[in-house]
């Protein structure tokens, strides 16, 4: 299963403030990512990038490996309404493509 996150040309990833820590929104398709981008002016310099092994390693080795993620099921609602994921849960989702049980805010 391909998942996507938003990245700038300089390599920065788009992340949201989640009570003082950063969370990267992850989308199930590049189309979903582009829909979310069209609704959030803060994402205008970012483009959808497939989360391959290299992107995953880049994301999970920043911030001392404490990266956290949102799985955005519906790009038309507030991004912080996604499913909370840690890097291990994201890795499992990338490997098997199954929906995992995660707490929804």
C-alpha positions as CSV (number, residue, x, y, z in Angstrom):
1,X,0.0,0.0,0.0
2,X,1.3,3.4,-0.9
3,X,1.0,6.1,1.7
4,X,1.9,9.8,1.2
5,X,3.1,12.7,3.2
6,X,3.8,16.3,2.3
7,X,7.3,17.4,1.6
8,X,9.0,20.6,0.5
9,X,11.7,20.8,-2.2
10,X,14.3,21.5,0.5
11,X,13.4,18.2,2.3
12,X,11.3,19.5,5.1
13,X,8.2,17.5,6.0
14,X,4.9,19.1,6.8
15,X,3.9,18.6,10.4
16,X,1.2,19.8,12.8
17,X,1.7,20.9,16.4
18,X,0.1,18.4,18.6
19,X,0.2,19.8,22.2
20,X,3.9,20.7,21.8
21,X,5.1,17.8,19.7
22,X,5.0,17.5,16.0
23,X,2.8,15.0,14.0
24,X,3.1,14.4,10.3
25,X,-0.2,13.9,8.4
26,X,-0.1,10.7,6.3
27,X,-2.6,10.1,3.4
28,X,-3.8,7.0,1.7
29,X,-3.4,8.6,-1.8
30,X,-1.7,11.5,-3.4
31,X,-5.1,12.8,-4.4
32,X,-6.1,12.9,-0.7
33,X,-2.9,14.8,0.1
34,X,-3.6,17.3,-2.7
35,X,-7.2,17.9,-1.5
36,X,-5.9,18.6,2.1
37,X,-3.2,20.9,0.6
38,X,-5.9,22.9,-1.3
39,X,-7.7,23.5,2.1
40,X,-4.6,24.5,4.1
41,X,-2.5,27.5,3.0
42,X,0.3,26.3,5.2
43,X,0.9,23.4,2.9
44,X,1.1,25.4,-0.4
45,X,4.9,24.9,-0.7
46,X,4.6,21.2,-0.1
47,X,3.9,18.3,-2.5
48,X,2.7,14.7,-2.0
49,X,5.6,12.2,-1.7
50,X,5.1,8.5,-1.5
51,X,6.4,7.0,1.7
52,X,9.0,4.6,0.6
53,X,11.7,3.1,2.8
54,X,14.0,6.1,2.4
55,X,11.3,8.6,3.2
56,X,10.2,6.5,6.2
57,X,13.8,6.4,7.5
58,X,14.2,10.1,7.1
59,X,10.9,10.8,9.0
60,X,11.6,8.3,11.8
61,X,15.2,9.4,12.5
62,X,14.4,13.1,13.0
63,X,13.6,14.4,16.5
64,X,15.5,11.5,18.1
65,X,13.2,8.9,16.5
66,X,10.2,10.3,18.3
67,X,8.2,11.1,15.1
68,X,4.5,10.8,15.4
69,X,1.9,10.7,12.6
70,X,-1.8,11.2,11.8
71,X,-3.4,8.8,9.3
72,X,-5.8,11.2,7.6
73,X,-8.9,9.2,6.5
74,X,-10.8,12.2,5.2
75,X,-8.8,15.1,3.8
76,X,-11.9,17.4,3.9
77,X,-12.0,17.6,7.7
78,X,-9.5,19.0,10.1
79,X,-6.1,17.2,9.7
80,X,-5.8,16.7,13.4
81,X,-8.9,14.5,13.4
82,X,-6.8,11.6,11.9
83,X,-5.8,8.4,13.6
84,X,-2.8,8.8,15.8
85,X,0.2,6.6,14.8
86,X,3.7,6.1,16.1
87,X,6.5,5.0,13.8
88,X,6.0,1.3,14.6
89,X,2.3,1.4,13.7
90,X,3.1,3.3,10.5
91,X,5.7,0.7,9.5
92,X,3.1,-2.1,10.0
93,X,0.6,-0.2,7.9
94,X,3.1,0.3,5.2
95,X,4.1,-3.3,5.2
96,X,0.7,-5.0,5.2
97,X,-1.7,-2.3,4.1
98,X,-4.3,-3.2,6.7
99,X,-6.2,-0.7,8.7
100,X,-4.8,-0.8,12.2
101,X,-6.5,-0.1,15.4
102,X,-5.5,3.4,16.6
103,X,-7.1,5.8,18.9
104,X,-9.1,8.5,17.0
105,X,-9.3,11.9,18.4
